[in-house]
Every structure is written in structure tokens, then in C-alpha cells.
Amino acid sequence: MCQLWRGHLYRALSGDRRCVLRQPAAHRTPLDPVNGDIWLAGKTENSAFPLLTPLQSTVPQASGFASPVSVVIEFDPSGKILEFSTFIGGIAPGYASAVAVDTNHQAHAVGAAEYGMYTTPGVYEPSVPAPGQGFAESTYAYVVLIDPITPAPSACVNPNTTLFFPAITVGTSSDETVTVASCGTEPLSITGIATAATVFTVPTSKNGCAQQTPVGQSCTFSVRYSPQAVESDTSTLTIQSNASIPLSVIGLSGSGVGPAFTIGTQPGGSTSSTVTAGQPASYALSITPAINYSGMVSFSCGGLPRNASCSFSPSNLILTGGTSANVTVTIATQSQAFALLGNGHFGTNLAYALILLPFISRRRRARVYGLMMLALLLLLVGLSACGGGGSSNSGNGGSRSMMVAPGTYSIQLTVSDGPNSQTQALTLVVQ
């Protein structure tokens, strides 16, 4: 029997010379009676503990943090080459206290674990009573038989503890990736992925683990967090497969937060404005940041009608936690265009150029042709400026005012600092 105390087992695997094997003087390190391999049993809280063709790769969780987990490992006779290493216990925190090996290379380990210890079908005692109030940390002895020789699939999950999400604005969502490696000696098939809380989902379109995964390869899927309220959410993710221990469970943790800033109106202001065509519409708005927010926001308009334009005063706002700042949005309902067709000389000169083009030398003809194309482009711009909405002409040629056609329009104001953005509908009524 060999008992390793907390912390020393990981140092043994990582090559730390300070590793100390603590065991009673009357006991020897257990050896495989056939090939002389060294077997060890213990516990660890390190989720990065080295594993090799493990039965279990995930670490039990308690309040979102890794709990002690039983470990059983096998070295070659020199003690330098790792040949097998696994967690055991399922979702139950615990420790392995001793291990022995029979002539069939099968390891028999004993230890203790809390409620939730994984058991195989047909065992003497498949489960223990759920802990009652005041006994949430009661432990129970277990015995486990490990066969490291028979080929079997294995699932190595990353992360193997808790999948943490950043703070997500309520009403939006964010995806995080889980990677599952086929780390056994047979191909891995994942038959189901489920979450225990509805705010966490696994989108079918982002599940790349629906097909069998060959040994040594991996697949990925996404977990989506969509908070519905300003609160902290915790749950579990269960991956079902054809591995020796068919259920791999990790924790899920996220928090929903309010928006970084909100859009409102100033006292007496409104998000609707009625104007006569050609007159500007103004909206007196207020931007309020969250208590812990600071940054600069900019503005843009979408859905503007033809011949309308949007401007802001000021063009940017610097926001500091909890203090509102004002902005005025102005929508102009007319635009100015240069009317090329209003000048009759332009059309006449263009016609003369076309008539004389064959009589010009080839070199000069190419140059004139280029100038004519530019003139034609300007002509088309002038034509387009004459369509849509109303208009008024200041005379033959020169500037032309293009009006927004009467009607009711919905303008989308966007306030953004880059990562965060909010929108506000503005109603424009033109008479």
C-alpha cells in the first residue's frame, strides 16, 4: 500500500526532486506482480494533473472551484515513465488511500468520497443516501477495480473544471468553447450534451462533436450563456459518451449585468419630432452610464429617408460612472446638390465635342475621351440629384435644394463605445 499526501503526488509526476513519498514504515510501494510497474494512489486539487488514457478527466466542483479528487497512477519499474493516470469518483470529491495489483494487471484501489461517487452497474452498493441537512460533507468508503489493459475510449475534456463566462449584458448572449479529446485507445463517440439550467445552451449549429472522434483527435462545441436578469448563474454541463465512465461533468458559471449605458430623454424632451419639409428636427437626449462605467461614446443614425442627414452636438460624449450626459440629435430634412443640367451650355459643349472627336489626332483623342467620361459622370450625378423628394432651384444651374418627402419615418440612433452599443428609435414626421 502507498499513501500520498496532498501536494506531493503532482510533484512526483512533474519531476520535482522535493517530492516526498510518505507511507508507514511497515508498508511497501505496490508493484505489479507480473511486470514490476509501480502503482500509486492519492488525491489532488490540481486540474492540470498529468493524465494518460484516463477513465475520468474532469474534476469535482464545489461552489465553482475544484475539490479534491481521487487519483490512481501507474509508472514503469524505473518510476520515470508514466503509463497510466486517472481521476476517479465522478462528481464526488474524495481521495484514494491505497492500491494493490493482481496477476491480471488489474488495480484494486480503496478510499473515501462524498455523495455522488460514480458506480458501475451491478455493484454491491450502487449509491449512498443523499446527505441530510448538517451532513453535506459526509464521506463514504469505496472500492474500485481498474483495468488499464483492455482497450477502451476515453474523453479528455477542456476545461475540466468550470467553464467561466465573462459578465454578459442581460438580453444578449456569449459563447465559450469546450474541447473534447479522444484520449483513450478506442474511438470516442459523444452521444449527448446537456446543461442543467436553461440560461446555458449548446447550439446545434455549433456542435462539432456529433461524429465519432478517432484516437488522438479532438472535437469542439460551444456553450451559450444568455442571462435573463442581473444575477449570477451556475449550472452543470454533462457530456455523455461511450467512455468507460460515460458521464463527464463540468461546472458552468456566468453573471448577467445591466447595459454599460442607457439612452433617455432630457427633461421636456421627446423621441418624436414633427417638422415641415426643409426644416430640421431636434431630439434632446440623455446618456446615462452604469455606476462602474467610464468611457467615450459616439453616435450614428440608420434608416434615414432620402435627402435627410444626421448630426450630433457634441459629436462624442465622455461618460463617467452614474453621471448622465446630454446630446442633441439634429436631422436635416433637405440637402443641397449642384445641378449640372441647369446650365444649357454644358450640354451644347458636350455635343460639339462628340462631333469633333473623329477629327482629333489619336493621342489627343484619348485625352479628350477621358475628359468626356469625367464630364459624363458628373452629368449622371446631376441627374440622380434631381430624383426623389421635393426640390427647389435657385436658378439656371448652381445649387438645388432637395427636400425629404412628407411622411413618417423611424430613425435608429446607435450609441457605441466599440464593445458596447445601445439603440434608440427616433420618430420623424415630415409634413
C-alpha positions as CSV (number, residue, x, y, z in Angstrom):
1,M,0.0,0.0,0.0
2,C,1.2,3.5,-0.8
3,Q,-0.4,6.7,0.5
4,L,0.5,10.0,-0.9
5,W,-0.4,13.2,1.0
6,R,-1.8,16.3,-0.6
7,G,0.5,18.1,-3.0
8,H,3.3,15.5,-3.2
9,L,1.8,13.4,-6.0
10,Y,1.8,16.2,-8.5
11,R,5.4,17.0,-7.8
12,A,6.3,13.3,-8.3
13,L,4.8,13.5,-11.8
14,S,6.3,16.8,-12.7
15,G,9.8,15.7,-11.7
16,D,10.2,17.9,-8.6
17,R,13.1,16.5,-6.6
18,R,11.5,17.8,-3.4
19,C,8.8,15.1,-3.7
20,V,8.4,13.0,-0.6
21,L,6.6,9.7,-0.6
22,R,5.0,9.4,2.8
23,Q,4.0,6.0,3.9
24,P,4.1,3.9,7.1
25,A,7.4,2.1,7.5
26,A,5.8,-1.3,7.5
27,H,4.3,-0.9,4.0
28,R,5.9,-1.2,0.7
29,T,5.1,0.6,-2.6
30,P,2.7,-1.7,-4.5
31,L,4.2,-3.3,-7.6
32,D,2.6,-5.2,-10.5
33,P,3.5,-8.8,-9.7
34,V,4.0,-9.6,-13.4
35,N,5.9,-6.7,-14.9
36,G,7.0,-4.7,-11.8
37,D,5.1,-1.5,-12.6
38,I,4.7,0.9,-9.7
39,W,1.2,1.9,-8.7
40,L,0.3,4.9,-6.5
41,A,-3.0,6.2,-5.1
42,G,-3.8,9.6,-3.6
43,K,-5.7,12.9,-4.3
44,T,-5.1,16.2,-5.9
45,E,-6.9,19.6,-6.3
46,N,-4.9,20.5,-9.4
47,S,-7.0,20.3,-12.6
48,A,-3.7,20.2,-14.7
49,F,-2.6,17.0,-13.1
50,P,-1.0,14.8,-15.8
51,L,-3.4,12.2,-17.1
52,L,-2.8,9.3,-19.5
53,T,-5.7,7.3,-21.1
54,P,-7.8,8.2,-18.1
55,L,-11.1,6.8,-17.0
56,Q,-12.1,10.3,-15.9
57,S,-10.6,13.7,-16.8
58,T,-13.0,16.1,-15.0
59,V,-12.5,17.4,-11.5
60,P,-15.4,17.6,-9.0
61,Q,-16.7,21.1,-8.2
62,A,-17.7,22.8,-5.0
63,S,-19.0,26.4,-5.3
64,G,-17.4,26.7,-8.7
65,F,-13.9,25.7,-7.5
66,A,-12.0,22.4,-7.9
67,S,-12.4,20.0,-5.0
68,P,-10.0,17.1,-4.0
69,V,-10.3,14.2,-6.4
70,S,-9.1,10.6,-6.1
71,V,-6.1,9.7,-8.4
72,V,-4.6,6.4,-9.3
73,I,-1.4,6.3,-11.4
74,E,1.0,3.7,-12.8
75,F,4.7,4.1,-13.6
76,D,7.1,1.7,-15.3
77,P,9.5,-0.2,-13.0
78,S,12.0,2.7,-13.1
79,G,9.5,5.1,-11.8
80,K,10.4,7.6,-14.6
81,I,7.8,6.8,-17.3
82,L,4.1,7.4,-16.7
83,E,2.0,4.6,-18.2
84,F,-1.5,5.3,-16.8
85,S,-3.1,8.1,-14.8
86,T,-6.7,8.9,-14.0
87,F,-9.1,10.7,-11.8
88,I,-11.9,8.6,-10.2
89,G,-15.1,9.4,-8.4
90,G,-17.3,11.1,-10.9
91,I,-18.7,14.3,-9.4
92,A,-17.8,13.2,-5.8
93,P,-14.8,14.9,-4.1
94,G,-12.7,12.3,-2.3
95,Y,-9.3,10.6,-2.1
96,A,-7.8,7.2,-2.8
97,S,-5.9,5.9,0.2
98,A,-4.4,2.6,-1.1
99,V,-4.0,0.4,-4.2
100,A,-3.0,-3.2,-4.9
101,V,-2.4,-5.0,-8.2
102,D,-3.3,-8.6,-9.0
103,T,-1.7,-11.0,-11.5
104,N,-4.1,-9.9,-14.3
105,H,-2.6,-6.3,-14.1
106,Q,-5.9,-5.1,-12.5
107,A,-5.6,-2.4,-9.8
108,H,-7.8,-2.5,-6.7
109,A,-8.0,0.9,-5.0
110,V,-9.8,2.0,-1.8
111,G,-10.6,5.4,-0.5
112,A,-13.4,7.6,0.6
113,A,-15.7,10.1,-1.3
114,E,-18.6,12.4,-0.7
115,Y,-22.1,11.9,-2.1
116,G,-22.2,11.4,-5.9
117,M,-19.5,8.7,-6.3
118,Y,-19.7,7.1,-9.7
119,T,-20.5,3.4,-9.6
120,T,-20.9,0.7,-12.3
121,P,-24.0,-1.4,-12.9
122,G,-24.4,-4.5,-10.7
123,V,-22.1,-3.4,-7.9
124,Y,-22.9,-4.4,-4.3
125,E,-23.9,-0.8,-3.2
126,P,-24.7,1.4,-6.2
127,S,-25.3,4.6,-4.2
128,V,-25.4,6.1,-0.7
129,P,-28.1,8.2,0.9
130,A,-28.1,11.8,-0.1
131,P,-26.6,13.9,2.7
132,G,-29.1,15.4,5.1
133,Q,-29.0,18.9,6.5
134,G,-25.9,19.5,8.5
135,F,-24.2,16.5,6.9
136,A,-23.4,17.9,3.5
137,E,-19.8,16.8,3.7
138,S,-20.2,13.3,5.0
139,T,-17.9,10.7,3.3
140,Y,-18.2,7.1,2.4
141,A,-15.7,4.4,1.8
142,Y,-15.4,2.9,-1.7
143,V,-13.6,0.1,-3.5
144,V,-12.7,0.4,-7.2
145,L,-11.3,-2.1,-9.7
146,I,-9.3,-0.6,-12.6
147,D,-8.4,-2.4,-15.8
148,P,-5.7,-0.4,-17.6
149,I,-5.0,-3.1,-20.2
150,T,-8.3,-3.6,-22.0
151,P,-8.7,-1.1,-24.9
152,A,-11.4,1.5,-24.3
153,P,-12.5,5.0,-25.3
154,S,-11.7,8.0,-23.1
155,A,-12.9,11.6,-23.1
156,C,-10.4,14.3,-22.1
157,V,-12.5,17.5,-21.5
158,N,-11.0,21.0,-21.6
159,P,-11.8,22.9,-19.4
160,N,-12.1,20.0,-17.0
161,T,-13.3,22.1,-14.0
162,T,-15.7,25.0,-14.5
163,L,-16.4,26.9,-17.8
164,F,-16.5,30.6,-16.8
165,F,-18.2,33.3,-18.8
166,P,-17.4,37.0,-18.6
167,A,-20.1,39.4,-17.4
168,I,-22.8,39.4,-20.1
169,T,-25.3,42.2,-20.7
170,V,-28.9,41.0,-19.9
171,G,-30.7,40.3,-23.2
172,T,-27.6,39.4,-25.1
173,S,-25.5,36.2,-25.2
174,S,-22.0,34.9,-25.4
175,D,-20.4,31.6,-26.5
176,E,-17.5,29.7,-25.0
177,T,-15.8,26.7,-26.5
178,V,-15.3,23.2,-24.9
179,T,-12.8,20.8,-26.4
180,V,-13.1,17.1,-26.1
181,A,-10.1,14.9,-27.0
182,S,-10.3,11.2,-27.8
183,C,-7.5,10.3,-25.3
184,G,-8.2,6.6,-24.9
185,T,-7.3,3.6,-27.0
186,E,-10.5,3.3,-29.0
187,P,-12.5,5.9,-31.0
188,L,-14.8,8.2,-28.9
189,S,-18.5,8.7,-29.6
190,I,-20.3,11.5,-27.8
191,T,-24.0,10.7,-27.6
192,G,-25.3,13.6,-25.7
193,I,-24.5,17.1,-24.3
194,A,-26.9,18.7,-21.8
195,T,-27.0,21.6,-19.4
196,A,-29.0,21.7,-16.2
197,A,-30.1,25.4,-16.5
198,T,-31.9,27.0,-19.4
199,V,-29.7,30.1,-19.5
200,F,-26.9,27.8,-20.7
201,T,-27.5,26.0,-24.0
202,V,-25.5,24.1,-26.6
203,P,-26.4,25.4,-30.1
204,T,-26.8,22.5,-32.6
205,S,-25.1,24.6,-35.3
206,K,-22.0,24.9,-33.1
207,N,-21.7,21.2,-32.0
208,G,-18.8,19.7,-33.8
209,C,-18.8,16.5,-31.7
210,A,-21.8,14.8,-33.3
211,Q,-19.5,12.4,-35.2
212,Q,-17.1,9.7,-33.9
213,T,-13.7,11.1,-32.9
214,P,-10.7,9.0,-33.8
215,V,-8.0,8.3,-31.2
216,G,-5.6,11.2,-30.8
217,Q,-8.0,13.7,-32.4
218,S,-10.5,16.2,-30.8
219,C,-13.7,17.9,-31.4
220,T,-15.2,21.2,-30.1
221,F,-18.7,22.6,-29.3
222,S,-19.9,25.9,-28.0
223,V,-21.9,26.6,-24.8
224,R,-24.0,29.7,-25.0
225,Y,-24.9,31.9,-22.0
226,S,-27.9,34.1,-22.2
227,P,-28.6,35.8,-18.9
228,Q,-32.2,36.8,-18.3
229,A,-31.7,39.0,-15.2
230,V,-29.0,40.9,-13.3
231,E,-27.7,37.9,-11.3
232,S,-25.1,35.2,-11.0
233,D,-25.9,31.9,-12.7
234,T,-24.3,28.5,-12.0
235,S,-25.1,25.1,-13.6
236,T,-23.5,21.9,-14.8
237,L,-22.7,20.6,-18.3
238,T,-22.9,16.8,-18.8
239,I,-21.2,15.1,-21.7
240,Q,-22.4,11.5,-22.4
241,S,-20.1,9.2,-24.3
242,N,-19.0,5.6,-24.8
243,A,-16.1,6.0,-22.4
244,S,-15.6,3.7,-19.5
245,I,-17.1,6.3,-17.2
246,P,-19.8,7.5,-19.6
247,L,-20.6,10.9,-17.9
248,S,-18.2,13.8,-17.8
249,V,-19.5,16.7,-15.8
250,I,-18.1,20.2,-15.5
251,G,-19.4,23.4,-13.9
252,L,-20.8,26.4,-15.7
253,S,-20.7,29.9,-14.2
254,G,-21.7,33.4,-15.5
255,S,-23.2,36.6,-14.4
256,G,-25.8,38.9,-16.1
257,V,-25.2,42.6,-15.8
258,G,-27.1,45.7,-16.9
259,P,-26.1,47.6,-20.0
260,A,-23.0,49.8,-19.9
261,F,-25.2,52.8,-20.6
262,T,-28.8,53.7,-21.4
263,I,-30.5,56.2,-23.7
264,G,-33.2,58.5,-22.4
265,T,-34.6,62.0,-23.0
266,Q,-33.8,65.2,-21.3
267,P,-36.5,66.9,-19.2
268,G,-39.2,68.0,-21.6
269,G,-37.5,66.1,-24.5
270,S,-39.0,63.6,-26.8
271,T,-38.0,60.8,-29.2
272,S,-40.6,62.1,-31.7
273,S,-40.4,65.3,-33.8
274,T,-42.8,66.8,-36.4
275,V,-41.4,69.4,-38.9
276,T,-42.2,71.0,-42.2
277,A,-40.1,69.7,-45.1
278,G,-36.9,71.6,-45.3
279,Q,-36.9,72.3,-41.5
280,P,-34.5,70.5,-39.1
281,A,-35.9,68.1,-36.4
282,S,-34.2,68.1,-33.0
283,Y,-34.1,65.5,-30.2
284,A,-32.8,66.3,-26.7
285,L,-31.4,63.1,-25.3
286,S,-29.5,61.9,-22.3
287,I,-27.0,59.1,-22.0
288,T,-26.6,57.5,-18.5
289,P,-23.7,55.2,-17.8
290,A,-23.7,52.3,-15.3
291,I,-22.2,53.1,-11.9
292,N,-18.8,51.4,-12.6
293,Y,-18.6,52.5,-16.3
294,S,-16.4,55.2,-17.8
295,G,-15.5,55.7,-21.5
296,M,-16.3,57.7,-24.6
297,V,-19.3,57.0,-26.9
298,S,-20.0,58.1,-30.4
299,F,-23.3,58.3,-32.4
300,S,-24.7,57.2,-35.7
301,C,-28.1,57.2,-37.5
302,G,-29.6,54.5,-39.6
303,G,-32.8,54.3,-41.7
304,L,-32.7,58.0,-42.8
305,P,-35.0,58.9,-45.6
306,R,-33.7,60.2,-48.9
307,N,-32.3,63.7,-48.7
308,A,-32.0,63.6,-44.9
309,S,-28.8,63.8,-42.8
310,C,-28.0,63.4,-39.1
311,S,-25.7,65.4,-36.9
312,F,-24.9,65.4,-33.2
313,S,-23.9,68.0,-30.6
314,P,-21.4,67.1,-29.2
315,S,-20.1,64.6,-31.7
316,N,-18.8,62.4,-28.9
317,L,-19.5,62.1,-25.1
318,I,-17.2,61.1,-22.3
319,L,-19.2,59.2,-19.7
320,T,-18.2,58.7,-16.0
321,G,-19.9,56.2,-13.8
322,G,-23.5,57.1,-12.9
323,T,-23.5,60.7,-14.3
324,S,-25.8,61.5,-17.2
325,A,-24.6,63.5,-20.2
326,N,-26.7,65.3,-22.7
327,V,-26.6,65.2,-26.5
328,T,-28.7,66.8,-29.2
329,V,-29.5,64.9,-32.3
330,T,-30.5,67.0,-35.4
331,I,-32.0,65.6,-38.5
332,A,-31.9,67.9,-41.6
333,T,-34.8,67.3,-44.0
334,Q,-33.2,68.9,-47.1
335,S,-29.9,68.5,-48.9
336,Q,-28.0,70.6,-51.5
337,A,-26.9,69.4,-54.9
338,F,-25.1,71.0,-57.8
339,A,-27.5,70.9,-60.9
340,L,-25.4,70.3,-64.0
341,L,-28.4,70.1,-66.3
342,G,-29.5,73.6,-65.3
343,N,-26.7,75.0,-67.5
344,G,-27.6,74.7,-71.2
345,H,-24.0,75.5,-72.3
346,F,-22.8,72.3,-70.7
347,G,-25.0,70.1,-73.0
348,T,-24.1,72.1,-76.1
349,N,-20.4,71.9,-75.5
350,L,-20.6,68.2,-74.8
351,A,-22.4,67.7,-78.2
352,Y,-19.8,69.7,-80.1
353,A,-17.0,67.6,-78.5
354,L,-18.7,64.4,-79.7
355,I,-19.0,65.7,-83.3
356,L,-15.4,66.8,-83.5
357,L,-13.9,63.7,-81.7
358,P,-13.1,61.8,-85.1
359,F,-11.1,64.8,-86.4
360,I,-8.7,65.0,-83.4
361,S,-5.4,63.2,-83.5
362,R,-5.2,59.8,-81.8
363,R,-3.1,60.9,-78.9
364,R,-5.2,64.0,-78.2
365,R,-8.4,61.9,-78.8
366,A,-7.5,59.6,-75.9
367,R,-7.1,62.6,-73.6
368,V,-10.3,64.2,-74.7
369,Y,-12.1,60.9,-74.4
370,G,-11.0,60.7,-70.7
371,L,-12.2,64.2,-70.0
372,M,-15.6,63.5,-71.7
373,M,-16.0,60.4,-69.5
374,L,-15.4,62.5,-66.4
375,A,-17.9,65.1,-67.6
376,L,-20.5,62.3,-68.3
377,L,-20.0,61.0,-64.7
378,L,-20.7,64.5,-63.4
379,L,-23.8,64.7,-65.6
380,L,-25.1,61.4,-64.1
381,V,-24.6,62.7,-60.6
382,G,-26.6,65.8,-61.5
383,L,-29.4,63.6,-62.9
384,S,-29.5,61.5,-59.7
385,A,-29.6,64.6,-57.5
386,C,-32.9,65.6,-59.3
387,G,-34.8,62.5,-58.3
388,G,-36.9,61.7,-55.1
389,G,-38.5,64.1,-52.6
390,G,-39.3,67.6,-53.4
391,S,-36.9,70.3,-54.7
392,S,-36.4,74.0,-55.3
393,N,-34.0,75.5,-57.8
394,S,-32.1,78.7,-57.2
395,G,-31.9,79.4,-60.9
396,N,-30.5,78.1,-64.2
397,G,-27.6,75.9,-62.9
398,G,-25.9,76.2,-59.5
399,S,-27.4,74.9,-56.2
400,R,-30.6,72.8,-55.9
401,S,-32.3,72.0,-52.6
402,M,-33.7,68.5,-52.3
403,M,-36.5,68.0,-49.7
404,V,-37.5,64.9,-47.7
405,A,-40.9,63.7,-49.0
406,P,-43.7,64.1,-46.5
407,G,-44.3,61.0,-44.3
408,T,-43.5,59.3,-41.0
409,Y,-40.0,57.8,-40.7
410,S,-38.4,55.6,-38.0
411,I,-34.7,56.5,-37.4
412,Q,-32.4,54.2,-35.5
413,L,-29.9,56.1,-33.3
414,T,-26.9,54.0,-32.2
415,V,-24.7,54.9,-29.3
416,S,-21.5,52.9,-29.2
417,D,-18.1,52.7,-27.4
418,G,-17.0,49.8,-29.6
419,P,-17.7,46.7,-27.5
420,N,-21.0,48.1,-26.1
421,S,-23.8,49.6,-28.1
422,Q,-27.4,50.7,-27.5
423,T,-30.1,51.8,-30.0
424,Q,-33.0,54.1,-29.7
425,A,-35.8,54.6,-32.2
426,L,-36.5,58.2,-33.2
427,T,-39.7,59.2,-35.0
428,L,-39.5,61.8,-37.7
429,V,-42.8,63.2,-39.1
430,V,-42.3,65.4,-42.2
431,Q,-45.4,67.5,-43.3
